[in-house]
Amino acid sequence: MSIANWAKGLVENSYDFIIDAYDATKGKVDEIYETKTKTQGGYDQRTSWIAAGVLEQKTGPDDMNVTYRRPSEGFSAYSVYRNFTDGVALNLTEVEDMPKNKATDLITDHVKSWGVKMRTTEDRFAASLFRRGGFTEGYADFNAVYGSNNFVTNSLAYDSKPAFTRADNLRTSKGGGTYHNALAVGLNVTSLGTLYDRVFVENAYDERDEEIETASMGTIALVFPPQLRRAATQAVESEYLPGVDTNDVNPLYKACKLVEWSLLRANATAWYLGVLKQGITFYRRGVPQIRFFRDEDSGAYKASARVRYGWMFWNFRFWGGSNVPLS
């Protein structure tokens, strides 16, 4: 059986096989992250300008003088697209001895399964921002090294702090203000309210330390692992305060969307509150690359898959967490 008979149809249909299986699988990346598809380059960067300040109120009707201020840059965040690969091989004897249709079906099923696994790979990679975002010594997925360009090598976020910092590890804005976006409390109505205030009140300031309205910039979501389903549902879906006989209204009833993410299960007590698609971006670099070929040395028939993904954490103000692991 020749490689032409075995691989021609697969080469033509492999991308469709993968995308069909990929689309049939539900992931969390598109729900939680801003997503972008890039067709060129090996990295992306985002440099924030310090926004204009609030306009100055003049004291009299005849005072129209303008105070001019120079624009300046905020922090720069980077994302390098990382390579993810897999392969399958059938040795020469296997291909020659098994029926043609069986060999084709075997590889076809394997290619389809890559579609499912690519979705899982995206989610696992994206989840590392949350699962390791509190590491005080950082985590390698935050690094951005491309060729000779070492944009970020301290394994921390854009401002050289963890993505989620507690009160004993404050981050500093360009204006000199200090902030943190992580707590160490369990999930219930009271602690959800505390984190809500932390994200949308105490941290709702721009790089000039002027007030901004982050809560209205998108859908607010409570993101949690499966182990916290009951606590999350009780905190958000209960119209009245749980365990209280006086029928006091739950002030956080329907205040946020519930997003259960199974790939956060390794950190059973960690939970997060934020604005969906704000402050974090996920990149898909190009389309999956599938190759079918024959190893001339061994005679084996092989198929390989390659994809490239990246993510960027570019603004802490939209997200907070509790019980986020520190190491």
C-alpha positions, 0 to 999 in steps of 0.5 A: 500500500503506497503513501499516496493511497493512504494519505491523499484523502486525509491531507485534503480533509484533515483540517475539516476533520479537526475543526469539526471536532474542535467546534463540537467541544465546548471550552472556556477560552472564548467565554472568559478571554478576549480572543484574537487570531493572528496570521503574522509575527511571533508575538504581540505587545500592548502598551497602554497610554496613560489616559487623559485626566478628568477635565479641569473645572474652571472657577469663573465663566471667563476663565477658558485657559487650558492646562496642557499635559504631556501624554505618557506611556503606561506599562507594556504587556507581551505575549509570545506565541508558544508551540504545541505539537503531537504526532502519531506513527504506524510502522511499515509492517502495521500498514502493510499487514492491516486492511487499507480501510482499517489503517485509514480509519485509524488515522482519521479517528486520530486526526479528529481526536486532535480537534478535541485535544486542541480545545483542551490544550487551549483551556489548559494553557489559558487556565495557567494564568489563573492557577499560577497567577498568584505565584510570588516567584512567577511562572514560566507562562508569563515570560515572553522571550522571542529570539534575542528579544527578552521582553519579559523574563521575570516570570511575572506580569507586566508590572513585575508583580504576580497577576493576583497580589495580596495586601502584603505584596502591593503593586504600584500604578504610574501615579504612585497609588498602591493596589492589590487584587487577591484575598484569602477567604472562602467563597460565601456572600460576605467574602464575595461582597468583599472581593467585589468591593476590592475589584470594582471600588478600591481598584477602580482607578486608572494609572493616574489614580483617577476614578474609572468605572470598570464594572460597566465595561462588560459582563461580571463573572464569578469563575470557580472550580467544580468543588465550589459549585454549591458555594457559588450557586448559594452566594449568587443564585439565592434571592435571600441570605442563606441561613438567615430566618429574617428573609433579608435580601441577598445584595449579590443576587444575580450580581454576576454570571457563574462560570464553572471551569473544570480545569481549575479543579487542582486549586479546589478553594481558589475563586475569581471575580472579573469582567469577561474579555477585559484585561486578558487576551488569548491568541491563536496564531494561524491555523493548525498544521497537519502533515502526513509523510513517510519516514524514509529511514524506517518506512513508518507512516507518520502524521504530525500536528502543530498549533501556536497559542499565546495569552496576555495579562495586560490589566489587573484592574478587571480581575480579583481572586481569593485563595489563589496559590502563592507558589 
